[in-house]
Each structure stands twice: as C-alpha cells, then as structure tokens.
C-alpha cells in the first residue's frame, strides 16, 4: 500500500476541556504537512452515536494521504503526533485502505481516485457524513433515538463514534464492522433505518453527503479502553442515521 492513497482516523482523548485550543492551533500545522491531501479536525459526541451533546475532551482527525510513507512521516515527525503520544489521556489510530467512496465533502470527494473494490474478508470501516439543511435539523435529531434503540445490540458493529465539523449541522459517523455483510444488514435490512433513509431522500435533509468504506489495518492504542479491532475485545455499538 506504500504507493496508493490511504486514509487514517485518529481518536484522541485529553484530560481536560482546554484541549479545544488544539482545534485552532493544529490547523496551520496540518496545512503545511507534506503528502496530506485532505483533512478534517472533528469534535465528537458523547457515547457512540450522533447526539446533541459534545465530548469536549475527545477530538478526532480524518486524513487522506498520498501514500503510507507520508502518514509515517507525520506520525514520526509532526508535533501533533508527538502531543498525542505525550499528552493524550488515551488515543486510537488506524490506517484505512479505501474500498469505495461516493458523494462529497466541502464540494469534492477526498477519495475521488478510488475505484470501487470488493471488500476482503474481515473488518470494514465506514465513514458517513452529511451537511444537514437547517430546516431539517429537528427531523434529523428526532430520528436518532429510534435508530439507536434498534441498533443498540446490532450484531457485527464493533464500535462507532459521532463526529462533526460544526455543532449540529455538519455531522458524521465513523464505525467499525465485523465484515461487509454486517454493513449490508444494517444499511438495508433494518426497518427503522430504511424508513429514515426514505425520509432523507423524500424530504431533502442533506445539502451534501459522503459515504466511504475502507479496510482498517495497523491500529494502535485504545478506544474507550480497548482496541475494537482486536479479537476478544469487540462488542456492539450503534451508528447514527446517515444515508448511504
């Protein structure tokens, strides 16, 4: 994978809420990082799905790199990665080999060079994000509890976190699944989820959306005290309703 585009996801928890300052100070550093073709610094929700509450101690970075060497240089040399190692209370990092992507983020598909590939056997990571139209915010957040209740025990979902650029209106979910079949069951066989997606399309909830799938590999660290990709440490979690 050394010459192919790859992505990465980093979930970092700090001891205090003063970590919010990193959202501002890290931006110029990321803008100047070689080989980094796309990135978003993201806040996180409390718990495992989209919600109106924010966890001010936990932050995320989604990044797309020109190749794995670019990511390795960042992890070895960047002051951001050094702070993760030295100051974070907990952090989890994963490399992501793109399988498929459709839609946009900020007017472009950050994985636009990706050709749809069949998923190999094993875990799959899914990133869904949407810009919610202001007039549809109430309907969107009212839909979250029903989907969460249905999926609280969803077989095959290893972990999930709600993430976002802006409070309320620009939301995303990063989730890990046991295999491609688990993703398919969630997306297409759950009646509550199908009903939400029909409303999304019929009522035009989103002005922009992105759905991407990856093979996760090379995970390091812990996420809520465990590595969800490590056999024996997996449990269920429920992602929020973002259309595919």
Backbone torsions as a table, in degrees:
resi	resn	phi	psi	omega
1	UNK	NA	8.3	-171.1
2	UNK	-67.7	-26.7	-178.3
3	UNK	-104.5	-1.4	-177.7
4	UNK	-95.8	153.9	170.4
5	UNK	-59.4	133.5	171.5
6	UNK	-132.1	163.7	175.4
7	UNK	-118.5	169.0	174.5
8	UNK	-146.8	153.6	177.2
9	UNK	-131.4	133.0	-175.8
10	UNK	-129.5	125.2	-179.7
11	UNK	-119.7	117.6	-169.2
12	UNK	-127.7	129.8	177.3
13	UNK	-113.7	130.6	178.1
14	UNK	-106.9	168.3	-176.3
15	UNK	-74.7	-28.2	-176.2
16	UNK	-137.5	168.4	-176.7
17	UNK	-75.9	-9.6	177.5
18	UNK	-66.7	-6.5	175.5
19	UNK	-63.0	-13.6	178.3
20	UNK	-56.3	-28.5	-177.5
21	UNK	-63.9	-24.9	-179.6
22	UNK	-65.3	-26.1	179.2
23	UNK	-62.0	-30.7	178.1
24	UNK	-88.7	-46.2	-173.0
25	UNK	-73.2	-24.9	-178.8
26	UNK	-78.9	-18.0	-174.6
27	UNK	-62.8	-49.6	179.0
28	UNK	-63.8	-31.4	177.3
29	UNK	-65.2	-44.7	179.7
30	UNK	-66.4	-38.7	178.7
31	UNK	-60.4	-29.4	-178.9
32	UNK	-96.2	9.6	-177.5
33	UNK	-83.7	122.2	-179.9
34	UNK	-66.7	140.1	177.2
35	UNK	79.3	1.0	179.3
36	UNK	-95.8	106.4	-173.3
37	UNK	-91.4	-20.0	179.5
38	UNK	-159.2	141.3	176.5
39	UNK	-156.3	153.9	172.3
40	UNK	-142.5	124.8	168.6
41	UNK	-83.5	135.2	-168.4
42	UNK	-135.8	136.3	167.8
43	UNK	-78.2	168.6	180.0
44	UNK	-127.9	154.4	173.8
45	UNK	-84.9	167.7	174.2
46	UNK	-76.0	139.5	178.8
47	UNK	78.3	-144.3	-167.1
48	UNK	-115.6	2.8	-177.4
49	UNK	-141.9	174.8	177.1
50	UNK	-61.4	140.6	178.4
51	UNK	-158.7	171.1	177.8
52	UNK	-78.4	-15.5	-179.7
53	UNK	-92.5	144.8	179.7
54	UNK	-112.2	146.3	173.0
55	UNK	-97.6	102.0	-172.9
56	UNK	-76.5	-4.2	177.2
57	UNK	-98.1	-13.1	-174.3
58	UNK	-117.6	129.9	-176.9
59	UNK	-133.7	160.6	-176.5
60	UNK	-135.0	157.1	171.3
61	UNK	-132.1	126.7	168.7
62	UNK	-109.4	131.7	-174.4
63	UNK	-140.5	148.9	174.9
64	UNK	-121.5	130.6	-171.4
65	UNK	-118.8	152.7	177.8
66	UNK	-66.0	-18.3	177.9
67	UNK	176.7	168.6	-178.6
68	UNK	-62.2	-34.3	176.4
69	UNK	-58.1	-35.7	178.3
70	UNK	-64.2	-41.5	176.7
71	UNK	-64.8	-41.7	-179.9
72	UNK	-61.7	-40.4	178.4
73	UNK	-63.6	-41.8	178.4
74	UNK	-60.2	-46.8	-178.0
75	UNK	-65.8	-31.0	-177.9
76	UNK	-85.1	-30.6	-168.2
77	UNK	-119.5	-20.9	-173.2
78	UNK	-72.9	139.6	174.3
79	UNK	-65.0	-23.1	176.8
80	UNK	-67.1	-48.9	178.6
81	UNK	-63.9	-35.5	177.5
82	UNK	-63.5	-40.6	178.4
83	UNK	-64.9	-39.3	176.7
84	UNK	-55.9	-43.2	-178.2
85	UNK	-69.8	-39.9	-169.1
86	UNK	-92.6	-29.5	-170.6
87	UNK	-116.4	-22.1	-175.3
88	UNK	-69.8	141.5	174.5
89	UNK	-71.4	-34.6	178.0
90	UNK	-157.7	145.8	175.0
91	UNK	-150.5	151.4	177.9
92	UNK	-138.4	133.2	-174.8
93	UNK	-133.8	138.4	179.9
94	UNK	-141.5	140.9	171.3
95	UNK	-87.5	147.4	-173.4
96	UNK	-133.8	117.6	174.9
97	UNK	-91.4	117.2	-175.1
98	UNK	-64.4	137.5	173.9
99	UNK	-106.1	-42.9	-177.4
100	UNK	-162.1	152.5	177.3
101	UNK	-154.2	137.5	172.2
102	UNK	-146.6	148.1	-177.4
103	UNK	103.6	-165.7	-175.4
104	UNK	-140.7	162.1	175.7
105	UNK	-141.0	109.5	-177.2
106	UNK	67.8	31.4	176.8
107	UNK	90.1	-1.6	-179.9
108	UNK	-144.4	157.0	174.7
109	UNK	-91.4	112.3	-177.8
110	UNK	-64.2	-16.2	179.7
111	UNK	-116.1	33.0	-172.3
112	UNK	-61.2	-21.9	178.6
113	UNK	-81.9	-3.2	-175.9
114	UNK	-75.8	130.1	172.4
115	UNK	-97.9	132.8	-178.8
116	UNK	-54.2	129.0	-179.6
117	UNK	-125.3	146.0	175.1
118	UNK	-66.7	143.1	179.9
119	UNK	-75.7	133.2	174.1
120	UNK	-72.6	172.1	176.1
121	UNK	-67.4	140.1	178.6
122	UNK	118.6	-173.6	-173.0
123	UNK	-61.6	150.9	177.2
124	UNK	-130.2	138.8	173.6
125	UNK	-105.6	142.7	-178.4
126	UNK	-128.8	131.7	172.4
127	UNK	-116.6	122.0	173.8
128	UNK	-123.5	136.2	177.2
129	UNK	-145.8	156.2	-177.2
130	UNK	-153.5	145.8	166.4
131	UNK	-96.6	113.6	-173.8
132	UNK	-88.6	130.1	177.8
133	UNK	-63.7	136.8	-176.5
134	UNK	-52.6	-38.1	-177.8
135	UNK	-73.6	-8.1	-179.7
136	UNK	-108.9	5.3	-177.5
137	UNK	-61.6	-43.3	-178.4
138	UNK	-62.7	-46.5	179.7
139	UNK	-61.5	-40.3	-179.6
140	UNK	-61.1	-52.3	-175.3
141	UNK	-72.3	-24.3	172.8
142	UNK	-69.3	-25.0	-179.2
143	UNK	-78.6	-20.9	-173.3
144	UNK	-62.6	-47.6	-176.4
145	UNK	-60.0	-39.1	-179.3
146	UNK	-63.2	-43.9	179.6
147	UNK	-67.4	-40.2	178.9
148	UNK	-61.7	-42.1	179.8
149	UNK	-63.2	-42.3	-180.0
150	UNK	-64.3	-37.5	-171.0
151	UNK	-100.2	3.6	-179.0
152	UNK	-55.0	-33.6	177.8
153	UNK	-112.7	25.8	-176.2
154	UNK	-58.4	121.5	178.8
155	UNK	-68.0	129.0	174.2
156	UNK	103.4	-13.7	177.3
157	UNK	-89.2	117.8	-174.0
158	UNK	-86.1	-35.1	-179.7
159	UNK	-170.0	156.1	178.8
160	UNK	-157.1	147.2	176.4
161	UNK	-142.7	136.7	172.7
162	UNK	-82.9	132.4	-177.4
163	UNK	-134.5	161.8	-179.5
164	UNK	-167.3	153.2	176.4
165	UNK	-85.2	-46.7	179.7
166	UNK	-116.7	147.3	174.5
167	UNK	-57.0	131.5	172.1
168	UNK	74.4	-53.6	-162.3
169	UNK	-91.8	-22.9	179.3
170	UNK	-121.2	98.5	-169.7
171	UNK	-119.5	155.7	179.5
172	UNK	-152.0	166.9	173.3
173	UNK	-137.6	134.5	170.0
174	UNK	-111.3	126.0	-177.0
175	UNK	-137.8	154.2	178.6
176	UNK	-119.1	136.9	-174.8
177	UNK	-129.0	151.0	-178.2
178	UNK	-62.1	-37.1	-179.2
179	UNK	-165.8	175.1	-178.5
180	UNK	-63.2	-34.9	179.9
181	UNK	-62.4	-35.7	178.2
182	UNK	-64.8	-40.8	177.0
183	UNK	-61.8	-44.4	-178.1
184	UNK	-63.0	-42.2	179.5
185	UNK	-62.2	-42.7	179.2
186	UNK	-63.3	-45.3	-173.0
187	UNK	-72.0	-35.2	-167.2
188	UNK	-121.4	-13.1	-175.5
189	UNK	-109.1	-14.6	178.5
190	UNK	-81.1	122.0	-174.4
191	UNK	-63.5	-41.2	-179.6
192	UNK	-64.3	-42.3	179.9
193	UNK	-66.1	-42.2	178.9
194	UNK	-61.8	-38.0	179.7
195	UNK	-64.9	-40.4	178.0
196	UNK	-63.4	-44.2	-178.3
197	UNK	-64.1	-38.0	176.7
198	UNK	-61.2	-41.2	178.3
199	UNK	-66.7	-39.7	177.8
200	UNK	-54.4	-47.8	-177.6
201	UNK	-71.5	-45.4	-174.9
202	UNK	-66.3	-38.8	-172.9
203	UNK	-101.6	-1.5	176.8
204	UNK	61.7	55.3	-176.7
205	UNK	-67.2	-34.1	-169.4
206	UNK	-110.5	139.8	171.9
207	UNK	-89.4	-19.3	177.7
208	UNK	-159.0	145.5	177.5
209	UNK	-151.7	158.9	179.7
210	UNK	-141.4	137.8	173.9
211	UNK	-131.8	123.2	-178.4
212	UNK	-137.4	144.5	177.7
213	UNK	-121.0	147.9	-176.6
214	UNK	-142.7	159.5	164.1
215	UNK	-94.2	116.9	178.1
216	UNK	-81.8	138.0	177.8
217	UNK	-151.8	161.4	175.0
218	UNK	64.1	35.7	-179.5
219	UNK	-69.1	143.9	178.0
220	UNK	-136.7	145.5	176.1
221	UNK	88.9	-163.0	-177.7
222	UNK	-132.1	154.5	177.8
223	UNK	-126.7	110.7	-173.4
224	UNK	52.3	44.8	172.8
225	UNK	85.2	5.8	-178.4
226	UNK	-152.5	165.1	170.1
227	UNK	-101.5	109.2	-174.9
228	UNK	-65.7	-14.2	178.9
229	UNK	-91.6	-4.2	-179.6
230	UNK	-88.0	125.6	179.0
231	UNK	-54.8	136.9	-179.1
232	UNK	94.0	-12.5	179.8
233	UNK	-116.5	12.9	-175.6
234	UNK	-92.4	144.1	172.7
235	UNK	-146.3	179.5	-176.7
236	UNK	-85.7	155.1	175.3
237	UNK	-156.9	159.1	-172.4
238	UNK	-118.2	116.3	175.9
239	UNK	-80.9	159.9	-179.1
240	UNK	-81.9	170.2	-172.6
241	UNK	-85.5	93.0	171.8
242	UNK	-116.8	133.3	-173.4
243	UNK	-65.4	148.5	177.1
244	UNK	-106.9	NA	NA
